[in-house]
Amino acid sequence: MTQYDINQCTLKEYHKAEAHLNAIYAKLLALMGQDFARARQRNDSELETFDKTALRKLREVQGIWLQYRSHECGAAEQQIDGGSMSPAVWAECMTEVTNDRIKELKHDYETPDRTLNEAN
């Protein structure tokens, strides 16, 4: 296997992880949006404010996390900047950090009645 092949393989794995994260995040936003809508239908202003704030904070944190991931993996890649392994190092980092984020979202937001598997 050539370095080019390794680079392509690691990039493919990153794209899979990114698609998985995007599906999980979209599902989480949809579920939280449903919570907000239910609170609004019930005229529960306290719960509505809570749900609206939770959605806003999740979006803010996700934006900050995206910046973190970019900086983290840029720093990892820079360690061998210009080398033929550089793309693989970057992609492996992106995959690992993205998979960690998926675990965080599931740990923080899944409940017995709320699963974040994208198929559900």
Backbone as a ProteinNet text record, in pm:
[ID]
protein_1_A
[PRIMARY]
MTQYDINQCTLKEYHKAEAHLNAIYAKLLALMGQDFARARQRNDSELETFDKTALRKLREVQGIWLQYRSHECGAAEQQIDGGSMSPAVWAECMTEVTNDRIKELKHDYETPDRTLNEAN
[TERTIARY]
85.2	0	90.5	61.8	141.8	91.8	169.9	127.2	0.9	-7.1	-127.7	-249.1	-236.1	-345.9	-385.6	-285	-311.5	-383.4	-336.8	-400.8	-547.3	-572.9	-709.8	-797.1	-740.4	-814.2	-850.5	-754.2	-782.5	-881.7	-874.9	-970.6	-1111.8	-1122	-1251.6	-1310.2	-1226.8	-1272.6	-1319.7	-1248.5	-1290.3	-1426.9	-1446.1	-1574	-1689.4	-1665	-1766.5	-1799.4	-1695.6	-1717.3	-1792.4	-1755.7	-1820.9	-1969	-1999.1	-2138.4	-2217.2	-2154.7	-2218.9	-2247	-2148.2	-2167.4	-2279.6	-2279.8	-2383	-2522.2	-2534.4	-2663.5	-2706.7	-2614.5	-2644	-2683.6	-2606.9	-2632.5	-2767.8	-2797.4	-2925.5	-3041.8	-3026.1	-3131.9	-3149.9	-3039.4	-3047.2	-3117.5	-3082.7	-3149.5	-3298.7	-3334.2	-3476	-3549.6	-3490.2	-3553.8	-3568.7	-3466.1	-3474.2	-3575.1	-3585.2	-3686	-3826.8	-3845.5	-3974.9	-4007.8	-3907.2	-3928.2	-3975	-3909.9	-3945	-4087.9	-4122.2	-4256.8	-4363.4	-4336.3	-4432.5	-4451.1	-4343.4	-4353.4	-4435.4	-4415.6	-4489.5	-4638.9	-4669.7	-4809.7	-4879.4	-4805.1	-4861.8	-4865.5	-4815.5	-4805.7	-4724.2	-4621.2	-4530.4	-4410.8	-4422.7	-4320.4	-4185.4	-4189.3	-4063.4	-3988.6	-4061.5	-4000.3	-3962.2	-4042.9	-4013.2	-3881.7	-3863.5	-3738.8	-3620.7	-3640.8	-3535.6	-3494.3	-3592.6	-3563.7	-3499.1	-3546.4	-3488.7	-3343	-3315.1	-3178.4	-3090.2	-3143	-3066.1	-3028.3	-3121.3	-3092.6	-2984.9	-2999.4	-2902	-2763.2	-2756.2	-2626.6	-2563.8	-2644.7	-2591.4	-2531.2	-2602	-2549.9	-2420.2	-2416.2	-2294.4	-2177.3	-2202.1	-2096.3	-2048.2	-2139.7	-2099.5	-2008.3	-2040.9	-1955.5	-1816.8	-1811.5	-1682.9	-1607.1	-1679.4	-1614.7	-1555.7	-1627.7	-1575.1	-1443.7	-1436.4	-1311.8	-1201.6	-1236.1	-1138.8	-1083.2	-1172.9	-1129.5	-1035.3	-1069.2	-985.3	-846.5	-841.3	-712.3	-633.6	-701.5	-636.6	-571.5	-646.6	-594	-496.4	-512.3	-412.5	-278.8	-282.6	-159.3	-95.9	-178.1	-124.5	-59.7	-126.5	-73.9	55.1	61.3	177	304.6	291.4	409.2	491.1	426.2	499.6	459.9	435.9	390.3	476.7	409.9	480.4	519.5	515.5	550.8	438	470.5	368.2	264.9	299.7	205.7	111.2	136	58.4	-93	-140.3	-285.2	-341.7	-266.5	-313.8	-319.1	-219.8	-219.1	-339.5	-364.5	-478.8	-609.9	-626.7	-751.2	-772.3	-665.7	-677.7	-719.1	-661.2	-698.5	-844.7	-885.6	-1023.5	-1120.3	-1085.7	-1170.5	-1180.5	-1067	-1065.7	-1143.2	-1118.1	-1185	-1335.1	-1370.8	-1511.6	-1582	-1518.1	-1577.9	-1592	-1496.4	-1508.1	-1628.8	-1652.9	-1767.5	-1898.6	-1904	-2024.5	-2051.8	-1947.5	-1962.5	-2010.2	-1954.6	-1995.9	-2143.4	-2186.2	-2327.1	-2418.7	-2383.3	-2465.7	-2468.2	-2352.9	-2345.4	-2427.6	-2416.7	-2480.6	-2630.1	-2674.5	-2811.1	-2901.2	-2845.4	-2932.4	-2998.8	-3122.2	-3198	-3265.9	-3326	-3394.2	-3500.7	-3563.6	-3666	-3617.1	-3489	-3430.8	-3298.5	-3302.1	-3180.5	-3133	-3002.6	-2945.6	-2889.1	-2929.5	-2890.7	-2963.8	-2888	-2947.3	-3058.3	-3065.4	-3169.4	-3305.7	-3307	-3434.9	-3505.5
-117.2	0	124.6	216.4	338.6	442.2	546.2	653.7	720.4	732.8	788.5	703.8	571.8	482.1	498.4	509.3	529.3	661.8	766.1	897.1	890.1	821.5	809.3	727.8	623.5	537.9	616	689.9	766.2	878.3	937	1041.6	984.1	864.6	797.5	769.8	725.5	700.1	829.7	937.7	1066.9	1106.7	1091.4	1128.2	1045.1	918.9	834.4	886.2	919.1	971	1104.1	1188.6	1319.8	1302.7	1210.9	1185.8	1133.2	1045.6	992	1104.1	1188.2	1301.9	1391.6	1423.3	1512	1452.2	1322.9	1256.4	1260.7	1232.5	1236.8	1378.1	1475.3	1615.1	1660.8	1628.4	1666.7	1603	1476.8	1409.4	1473.9	1506.4	1571	1705.7	1785.5	1914.4	1895.4	1795.6	1769.2	1728.3	1639.9	1596.7	1712.2	1793.8	1908.4	2010.6	2023.9	2111.6	2062.7	1931.6	1873.6	1901.7	1890.8	1922.8	2066.9	2156.5	2299.1	2319.9	2256.3	2271.3	2219.2	2106.9	2052.5	2148.4	2204.3	2300	2421.2	2464.2	2580	2545.5	2425.2	2383	2376.5	2337.1	2326.3	2461.1	2564.8	2697	2693.2	2609.5	2597.2	2687.9	2812.4	2911.4	2880.6	2822.4	2788	2679	2574.9	2466.5	2514.7	2600.8	2656.6	2735.1	2815.7	2892	2797.7	2695.8	2596.6	2529.9	2481.7	2410.8	2503	2625.5	2722.4	2750.2	2766.1	2789.9	2669	2549.7	2427.3	2416.1	2445.5	2443	2545	2665.7	2771.7	2731.9	2678.8	2640.5	2524.4	2427.6	2316.9	2369.2	2459.1	2516	2592.5	2670.2	2745.3	2650.8	2550.3	2455.3	2380.9	2344.5	2273.2	2361	2488.8	2580.7	2591.6	2601.3	2608.3	2477.2	2365.7	2235.5	2222.6	2268.9	2262.8	2340.6	2454.8	2533	2456.3	2398.8	2318.7	2206.2	2132.8	2019.7	2066.3	2174	2227.5	2263.4	2330.4	2369.2	2247.6	2156.6	2036.6	1955.5	1932.3	1847.9	1923.9	2053.8	2134	2128.4	2130.6	2120.8	1982.8	1879.4	1743.5	1730.7	1781.8	1774.9	1856.1	1967.2	2056.2	1989	1890.1	1820.6	1756.2	1722.5	1668	1744.5	1872.8	1958.4	1940.7	1917.2	1901.6	1758.6	1671.4	1532	1458.4	1349.3	1273.5	1211.4	1198.5	1143.3	1249.7	1373.6	1483.5	1467.1	1433.6	1415.5	1302.5	1196.3	1083.6	1121.7	1194.8	1239.3	1328.7	1421.8	1511.7	1432	1342.5	1266.6	1174.8	1112.3	1026.2	1107.7	1224.9	1312.3	1353.7	1395.5	1438.2	1324.2	1204.5	1088.7	1063.8	1063	1035.4	1141.1	1266.9	1374.6	1374.5	1346	1339.7	1224	1108.2	994.4	1023.8	1095.7	1135.8	1226.8	1316.8	1407.6	1329.6	1230	1146	1081.6	1027.9	966.2	1069.1	1190.3	1295.7	1328.9	1348	1381.9	1271.8	1147.8	1037	1030	1046.4	1041	1154.1	1272.8	1389.8	1401.7	1348.3	1376	1254.3	1135.3	1018.4	988.7	946.2	902.3	771.1	702.4	577.1	594.8	711.1	732.9	820.7	854.9	934.3	872.4	805.1	745.3	830.1	839.1	921.8	839.1	714.2	637.2	697.5	729.2	801.4	725.2	594.6	515.5	533.1	577.1	590.7	718.9
0	0	0	-87.8	-96.5	4	24.2	113.5	59.6	-71.3	-133.1	-95.6	-102.5	-66.8	80.1	165.8	308.5	330.4	263.6	275.5	232	122.1	72.4	168.6	224	318.2	444.5	499.2	621.5	593.6	476.7	439.9	429.1	372.9	362.3	500.6	593	729.8	796.9	772.6	828	771.9	642.6	581.9	639.4	668.5	732.3	872.2	949.1	1084.1	1079.3	985.4	971.1	935.5	845.5	808.6	928.9	1007.3	1127.3	1226.9	1250.3	1341.3	1292.2	1165.5	1112.1	1128.6	1110.4	1128.8	1275.2	1365.2	1509.3	1551.7	1508	1544.9	1489.2	1364.6	1305.3	1381.6	1417.8	1492.7	1629.9	1694.6	1825.5	1815.6	1715.9	1697.4	1673.7	1593.6	1566.3	1693.8	1771.5	1896.7	1994.7	2005.5	2096	2044.9	1914.6	1855.9	1886.3	1884.7	1920.4	2066.7	2153.3	2295.1	2310.2	2240.1	2244.7	2194.9	2083.9	2027.5	2123.4	2188.5	2286.2	2404.4	2450.8	2561.8	2519.5	2398.1	2346.2	2333.6	2284	2269.9	2405.1	2507.1	2642.4	2714.8	2648.3	2710.3	2838.7	2839.9	2954.6	2928.5	2966.3	2932.7	2998	3117.3	3184	3106.9	3068.6	2991.8	2851.6	2793.8	2662.4	2665.9	2768.4	2783.7	2804.1	2886.8	2910.6	2780.2	2703.1	2577.8	2474.9	2467.1	2373	2409.3	2537.2	2583.4	2556.7	2580.3	2555.1	2407.5	2318.8	2174.9	2137.7	2189.4	2160.3	2209.5	2329.7	2385.5	2308.3	2267.5	2188.3	2058.3	1990.5	1865.6	1889.8	1997	2030.4	2056.8	2137.5	2172.2	2048.4	1960	1839.1	1753.1	1743.8	1668.3	1729.5	1860.3	1931	1912.9	1921.7	1904.1	1763.9	1662.4	1525.3	1513.2	1579	1579.7	1652.2	1766.4	1841.9	1755.9	1691	1609	1498.5	1435.1	1328.1	1379.6	1493.2	1551.5	1601.3	1667.5	1721.4	1610.6	1504.8	1397.1	1307.9	1300.2	1230.9	1301.9	1434.2	1512.6	1496.9	1495.5	1476.8	1339.2	1239	1102.7	1089	1156.8	1145.4	1193.4	1279.2	1330.3	1218.9	1109.9	994.7	868.9	884	775.1	650.8	542.9	417.5	386.3	484.6	460.2	391	329.9	256.6	350.3	478.6	576.9	632	602.1	656.9	637.8	518.7	503.1	588.8	604.3	685.5	832.7	879.4	1019.3	1045.9	954	968.1	969.4	873.4	863	982.4	1030.1	1148.7	1270.4	1285.3	1396.6	1384.7	1265.9	1244.7	1275.7	1235.8	1263.3	1412.9	1479.6	1623.3	1701.7	1673.2	1746.5	1715.1	1592	1553.1	1623.5	1627.6	1698.7	1847.8	1904	2045	2065.6	1971	1982.3	1974.9	1890	1880.9	2016.8	2078.1	2210.8	2313.2	2307.9	2400.8	2383.8	2260.3	2236.3	2286.9	2259	2305.2	2457.6	2519.2	2665.4	2728.3	2672.4	2732.5	2702.6	2588.2	2545.2	2529.6	2524.5	2512.6	2645.5	2636.5	2753	2714.4	2809.5	2774.4	2664.8	2659.1	2556.4	2440.3	2438.7	2331.3	2287.6	2174.4	2121.2	2003.6	1990.4	1884.4	1769.6	1758.3	1640.4	1522.3	1417.2	1304.6	1232	1249.3	1182.6	1248.5	1372	1445.1	1410.8
[MASK]
++++++++++++++++++++++++++++++++++++++++++++++++++++++++++++++++++++++++++++++++++++++++++++++++++++++++++++++++++++++++

